[in-house]
Amino acid sequence: MTDDQTTGPAAADLSNDDLLREMEHIHVTRTDTIRHGSESALASHDQRMADLEREYLRRYPRREVDPERLREGARER
């Protein structure tokens, strides 16, 4: 298990539930980090978010896509 004290356990080492919880949390904290975090904090946040999202996509390459999120869905609205 790889553990970085600034970002937490490696994304690949997280359970599915923990991965989803970490992704939700990092998106909640994004605006605050951009507005008030140091350059170092922002760089760490960027890296952690990218690692979590990359791991999610690796685990769920055929994730469900909401038709409303497609161009055709937007046109219908």
Rosetta blueprint (number, residue, H / E / L):
1 M L
2 T L
3 D E
4 D E
5 Q L
6 T L
7 T L
8 G E
9 P E
10 A L
11 A H
12 A H
13 D H
14 L L
15 S L
16 N H
17 D H
18 D H
19 L H
20 L H
21 R H
22 E H
23 M H
24 E H
25 H H
26 I H
27 H H
28 V H
29 T L
30 R H
31 T H
32 D H
33 T H
34 I H
35 R H
36 H H
37 G L
38 S L
39 E H
40 S H
41 A H
42 L H
43 A H
44 S H
45 H H
46 D H
47 Q H
48 R H
49 M H
50 A H
51 D H
52 L H
53 E H
54 R H
55 E H
56 Y H
57 L H
58 R H
59 R H
60 Y L
61 P L
62 R L
63 R L
64 E L
65 V L
66 D L
67 P H
68 E H
69 R H
70 L L
71 R H
72 E H
73 G H
74 A H
75 R H
76 E H
77 R L
